[in-house]
Amino acid sequence: MRCTLVAVGVPGASRLTGARRGRTGDDAGPSDVSDGDAVTRVLVVGTDDWAIEQSAAALAEAGFGVLRCHEPGEPDFPCNALIAGRTCPLDVGFHVVATVRARPLDSMAPGELGVVCALRQGIPLVAAGVAPDRPFGPWASVTVEQGGELVGACEKVAGQTVGEFVGAPSVRSPRGGL
């Protein structure tokens, strides 16, 4: 299964989000991001849209490109990979996946499916929020407790591979994104 993410503030973001949200390319993301820039991109997923949006805003303000599996307010499934005209973050390529947990769930929430897709590609995971070690503790490169520093954690693991943290194979993006 391929996860689809919506790019915001990264190369091609206006192409991916502007038409659906009524925005132009100029306000779809930071103006300094272009197809030639080497921007560190983070796939942000989580248990609740409000937590994802707060984290995405903090990461974008820090200069990261932000990708999502679905538009805010839309259902978690089908993801963008399964919706005609949208693009999967795996096709764009990203350096870190961050899951932001607003609730202490013992199992993966539907909005966190992108974690599985990213881990399968060897992309490091930052698990943040309420009970960040559940259920992703064994696969997380870094965990960030509620109120902790997500931006710093993403900076720490950007450019690393899962294999460097947990002994898994190191595969970036077989689709040529990175």
Secondary structure, 3 states (H helix, E strand, C coil): CCCCCEEECCCCHHHHHHHHHCCCHHHCCCCCCCCCCCCCEEEEEECCHHHHHHHHHHHHHCCCEEEECCCCCCCCCCCHHHCCCCCCHHHHCCCEEEEEECCCCCCCCHHHHHHHHHHHCCCCEEEEECCCCCCCHHHEEEEEECCCCHHHHHHHHCCCCHHHHHCCCCCCCCCCCC
